[in-house]
Every structure is written in structure tokens, then in C-alpha cells.
């Protein structure tokens, strides 16, 4: 026998008043450790077979109805696949999953949407706003795992959506819904149910202040796919990223736009983010090709450098960029270009509301800052790309040919790229290799 903490799952051979792991008081209950491990272990019940006897037709993919969503999942939905779906409150998780549920209910079969946070009427209200009225879409407001299993047996759905996993509770365990022990048990039970019935299962998960999935890391290990929906509630842009995928690549991303009708796919993100980038050259504005997953996207970087006038501490503000990386690049600019920015406020922004952490934007940041400081615009048909080292050198970036190709498709005529390697040749685009930021500034006429 053992004693298990109902809050964090910590086990000990004797009862303790306070858990040494999570600090909870009076949270230990007596349990059979071996039985608990066995009951929490998923079991599908399939016989042992040679790998040659397994038919891949049994795991053929099906479409979710959203091409961008399918691309993030690796090509579509896998029967029995379990997808952990995370994102900030209000970012649109439930909205997107309701849209997917409608398509699956119209094309494939019954879909069961389990809501542990809202009543059936509240879910119906959102569905009405989105124009969703599928006959084979069933709603259940429930938090009990046993009742969810009974509803699955009654409806026999092809897809199950649980919103959210933190609200589901197993009656056989102590602890409140969302505790570590409860999440382990409920997640394992739902995964076993999904594998046995070969139904696609979506588990909506809360996230922490740090942006990670809330609850034990065991949940992420158990599921097949883990995706995040990113984007601020004040912006219309939403980015769906895959952080784990047993059925495809984990570097894919999809772009959506939030509208009154729900989330709409952005098929051509470059045109979407450069919509306001007109023919008029403006100081501090430059176009940079970035990579979101395997897709090149053109974005506009904007910089504003303004003297402080000797009052107060100079400000450093960034929107959509890593502020620590920007501070490093400001130091490189002052050291390698002999440009004094210490007495000026520097503001940087990515037009369109994207969050970018790619170092291929380094050269664009440097160019935009110098352009704004010297009030000299950059030609609107010119783009730049490259990572900047501490000595001011321009370092190579991955998948440069795809980036240059994306530049050519939108009518840009010139791009500055790192000099290392063989610069790609694209018809209609003049590719200018540069070795340092000094050379780049001169080539752009900002010297």
C-alpha cells in the first residue's frame, strides 16, 4: 500500500500531513500503487501481429475541412489520433473546433462535443453565431469521465471533442478536477477510449502563464499531436503551430483571421501582411522573408528612432520581436557602424500582429533602425534577410531559395542575402550577397 497526493500525484510509503512536492496540506490518501499504475495504463486490446500484416489503409487520413489545419496535422486526421489543443483564453480554440466539428458531422458521421466549462445553451449560442446547425453534431455538458464514456457508447461518434481536459474528473480518484492525479487518469481513460473506438479525439488544454500546457508533462507524452493557437485578443491574426506530431513534421504553422463568421484561413499570408505596404517609400520600413513552418512569408518590419531630447531614460519597445535580441543588435549597430543610438528612443513593430523569433530578421531590424535614424527610405521593391553576428557579419539562413522565390512571386526586384554559400538565382530578382552590415548599409544607400 502507498499514500498518494491528490494534488500532484506524489507517492510515499507513509502518510504525511504536508506534501513535500507541491506543499498541499492534508492531501494524501491511501491507495494501491500497483493497482493505480495498472488502471491508468491505456490498453487497446489488439493482438500481437507482424508489422507486415498491418494494413496502412486502416490509418488513412481524413480531411478536417480546413486545409491549413490539415497541413499542421501532417496531412489530415488519423483514426484514433488524440490531439491536445492549447491556447490563451479567448484566442478561439472552441470556435475553431466547432468549425471542424461541423465539417466532420456533415461529411463523416456523428461528432460528440463535450463541454465542461459551458452549458449546452452557451455552446449552442456560439454555434448559432457561426452558422453551425449540423444534425449529427451532439452536445454534452458534463465533467464526469464515466458519463462521457457512456455518452460515447450511446452516440458512437467518429470524433470526440473535450473542452477542456482540466474540467474532467474521474470518480475513482481523490482530488479536484485539474489536479495532477485527475488529469493523468482522465487523459489515459480518454486516450484508451479513442484508440479502442478509433475515433479522432481533441482535448482542449489550459496553458500556464509561461505559455506551456497546464498539468503534468505526462499528458503531452500520451497524446499523438500537440498544437498551440497563438494570437492576442486585440488582433485578428491567429497562428496555429504544431509542437508535437507523431504523424508528421512539427515545424508547420497555419495562419487564420478571426472574423464574425469564425476563423478564416489565410491562404496567402504574404499578401495579407503586406496589404498596407504601398508604393511609397517610408523611412524605417523594410520587407523581410521569414519562415513559418515550411512556408515562406513576407512581413514588414517598422522602426521609429526618435531623440529623447535629454529627458529621461531612452525607451526600447518592441511589438512582435524578442526585445533581448533587439538590444543586442542595437549594441552591434553602435559598435560596428559607429552610430550613436544611446540618446534616442527606439520602437520596433511587425506589421500585422505576428510574433517572430527567427534570427533571419536580424538584418531587417538593423536596416530599419538605421533607415529611421537617418530619415532615408528603402526602395519599396527591395527586401533583406540574414542573421547578424556580434562582429557585424551576415550569417547564412536556412532555406534561402524558398525565401527568394517568395520575394519574386510578389514582384520584388532586389534582395540582400548573406554572402556565404551560393546565392540562389531567381528570374526577375537581383540577388545581392553582403558580408557585413556595413556593406548592406552602403548597398541600400543608407551610409
Long-range contacts (C-beta under 8 A, 24 or more apart in sequence): 1-30, 1-31, 1-32, 1-33, 2-30, 2-31, 2-32, 2-33, 3-28, 3-29, 3-30, 3-31, 4-28, 4-29, 4-31, 4-33, 4-36, 4-174, 4-181, 5-180, 5-181, 6-173, 6-174, 6-175, 6-176, 6-179, 6-181, 7-175, 7-179, 7-180, 7-181, 8-179, 8-180, 8-181, 9-180, 9-181, 9-184, 9-216, 27-175, 29-174, 39-172, 39-185, 40-184, 40-185, 40-188, 41-188, 42-188, 42-191, 42-192, 42-195, 42-222, 43-192, 44-192, 44-195, 44-196, 45-196, 62-108, 63-103, 63-107, 64-100, 64-103, 64-104, 65-99, 65-100, 65-102, 65-103, 65-104, 65-107, 66-96, 66-99, 66-100, 66-103, 66-265, 67-265, 67-267, 68-240, 68-254, 68-255, 68-256, 68-265, 68-266, 68-267, 69-96, 69-100, 69-240, 69-254, 71-252, 71-254, 72-227, 72-240, 72-241, 72-242, 72-252, 72-253, 72-254, 72-293, 73-225, 73-227, 73-242, 73-245, 73-247, 73-248, 74-225, 74-242, 74-245, 74-247, 74-248, 74-249, 74-252, 75-247, 75-248, 77-159, 77-200, 78-200, 78-224, 78-247, 79-198, 79-199, 79-200, 80-194, 80-195, 80-197, 80-198, 80-199, 80-200, 81-194, 81-200, 81-201, 81-224, 81-225, 81-247, 82-190, 82-191, 82-194, 82-195, 82-201, 82-203, 82-222, 82-223, 82-224, 82-225, 83-200, 83-201, 83-202, 83-203, 83-223, 83-224, 83-225, 83-226, 83-227, 84-165, 84-203, 84-205, 84-213, 84-219, 84-220, 84-223, 84-225, 84-226, 84-227, 84-244, 85-202, 85-203, 85-204, 85-205, 85-227, 85-229, 86-204, 86-205, 86-206, 86-207, 86-213, 86-226, 86-227, 86-228, 86-229, 87-207, 87-228, 87-229, 87-230, 88-207, 88-230, 88-231, 88-232, 88-233, 90-233, 91-229, 91-230, 91-231, 91-233, 91-238, 92-229, 92-231, 92-238, 92-256, 92-258, 92-263, 93-163, 93-204, 93-229, 94-123, 94-126, 94-163, 94-204, 95-126, 95-130, 95-258, 95-262, 95-263, 96-229, 96-240, 96-256, 96-262, 96-263, 97-161, 97-163, 97-202, 97-204, 98-123, 98-126, 98-127, 98-130, 98-132, 98-262, 99-130, 99-132, 99-262, 99-263, 100-159, 100-202, 101-132, 101-134, 101-137, 101-159, 101-161, 102-127, 102-130, 102-132, 102-134, 102-137, 104-158, 104-159, 104-200, 105-134, 105-135, 105-136, 105-137, 106-134, 106-136, 108-158, 108-159, 109-136, 109-157, 109-158, 109-159, 110-136, 110-137, 110-138, 110-155, 110-156, 110-157, 110-158, 111-136, 111-137, 111-138, 111-157, 111-158, 111-159, 111-160, 111-161, 112-138, 112-140, 112-151, 112-152, 112-155, 112-157, 112-159, 112-160, 112-161, 113-137, 113-138, 113-139, 113-140, 113-161, 113-163, 114-140, 114-141, 114-142, 114-148, 114-151, 114-160, 114-161, 114-162, 114-163, 115-139, 115-140, 115-141, 115-142, 115-163, 116-141, 116-142, 116-143, 116-162, 116-163, 116-164, 116-166, 116-167, 116-168, 116-177, 117-163, 117-164, 117-167, 118-163, 129-260, 130-261, 130-262, 131-261, 143-167, 143-168, 143-169, 143-177, 144-168, 144-169, 144-171, 145-169, 145-170, 145-171, 145-185, 145-186, 145-189, 145-190, 146-170, 146-171, 148-190, 149-189, 149-193, 152-193, 152-197, 152-199, 156-197, 157-199, 158-199, 158-200, 159-199, 159-200, 159-201, 159-202, 160-190, 160-193, 160-194, 160-199, 160-200, 160-201, 160-202, 161-201, 161-202, 161-204, 162-190, 162-201, 162-202, 162-203, 162-204, 163-204, 164-203, 164-204, 164-205, 164-206, 165-190, 165-203, 165-204, 165-205, 165-215, 165-219, 166-205, 166-206, 166-214, 166-215, 178-206, 178-214, 178-215, 180-215, 180-216, 183-215, 183-216, 183-219, 184-216, 184-218, 184-219, 187-218, 187-219, 187-222, 187-223, 188-222, 191-222, 191-223, 220-244, 230-355, 231-258, 231-353, 232-353, 235-353, 236-353, 237-266, 237-352, 237-353, 237-354, 238-263, 239-292, 239-354, 239-355, 241-293, 242-293, 249-293, 249-294, 251-293, 251-294, 252-293, 252-294, 252-295, 253-292, 253-293, 253-295, 254-293, 255-292, 255-297, 269-295, 269-297, 270-296, 270-297, 270-298, 270-299, 270-406, 270-409, 270-410, 271-410, 272-352, 273-297, 273-298, 273-299, 273-300, 273-351, 273-352, 273-354, 274-298, 274-299, 274-300, 274-351, 274-410, 276-300, 276-351, 277-351, 277-380, 278-380, 279-380, 280-380, 281-377, 281-378, 281-379, 281-380, 282-377, 283-371, 283-372, 283-374, 283-375, 283-376, 283-377, 284-368, 284-369, 284-371, 284-372, 285-368, 285-371, 285-377, 285-378, 286-364, 286-367, 286-368, 286-371, 286-378, 286-382, 286-383, 286-384, 287-364, 287-380, 287-382, 287-383, 287-384, 287-407, 287-412, 288-360, 288-361, 288-363, 288-364, 288-383, 288-384, 288-385, 289-360, 289-383, 289-385, 289-403, 289-404, 289-406, 289-407, 289-415, 290-356, 290-358, 290-360, 290-361, 290-403, 291-358, 291-360, 291-398, 291-399, 291-402, 291-403, 294-399, 296-399, 296-402, 296-403, 296-405, 296-406, 297-406, 298-383, 298-406, 298-407, 298-410, 298-412, 299-350, 299-351, 299-352, 299-354, 299-356, 300-350, 300-351, 300-352, 301-348, 301-349, 301-350, 301-351, 301-361, 301-364, 301-365, 301-368, 302-348, 302-349, 302-350, 302-351, 302-368, 303-346, 303-347, 303-348, 303-349, 303-365, 303-368, 303-369, 303-371, 303-372, 304-345, 304-346, 304-347, 304-348, 304-372, 305-341, 305-344, 305-345, 305-346, 305-347, 305-369, 305-372, 305-373, 306-344, 306-345, 306-347, 307-343, 307-344, 307-345, 308-343, 308-344, 308-345, 310-343, 314-341, 314-342, 314-343, 314-344, 314-345, 314-346, 315-345, 315-346, 315-347, 316-345, 316-346, 317-345, 317-346, 317-347, 317-348, 318-347, 318-348, 318-349, 319-348, 319-349, 319-350, 320-349, 320-350, 320-353, 320-354, 320-355, 320-356, 321-348, 321-349, 321-350, 321-356, 321-361, 321-365, 322-357, 325-359, 325-362, 325-365, 326-365, 328-390, 329-362, 329-365, 329-366, 329-369, 329-388, 330-369, 332-366, 332-388, 332-390, 332-392, 332-437, 333-366, 333-369, 333-370, 333-437, 335-392, 336-391, 336-392, 336-436, 336-437, 336-438, 337-370, 337-392, 337-437, 337-438, 337-441, 339-370, 339-373, 341-369, 341-373, 344-373, 359-387, 359-397, 360-385, 360-386, 360-387, 360-397, 360-398, 360-403, 361-385, 362-386, 362-387, 362-388, 363-387, 363-388, 363-394, 363-416, 363-437, 363-440, 366-437, 366-440, 367-440, 367-441, 367-444, 367-446, 370-441, 370-446, 371-444, 371-446, 374-446, 376-445, 376-446, 378-444, 378-446, 379-414, 379-444, 381-411, 381-412, 381-413, 381-414, 382-412, 382-413, 382-414, 382-415, 382-416, 382-444, 383-407, 383-412, 383-414, 383-415, 383-416, 384-415, 384-416, 384-440, 384-444, 385-415, 385-416, 385-417, 385-418, 386-416, 386-417, 386-418, 386-434, 386-440, 387-418, 388-437, 392-436, 392-437, 392-438, 393-435, 393-436, 394-418, 394-419, 394-420, 394-434, 394-435, 394-436, 394-437, 394-440, 395-420, 396-420, 396-421, 400-424, 401-426, 404-429, 404-431, 416-440, 416-443, 416-444
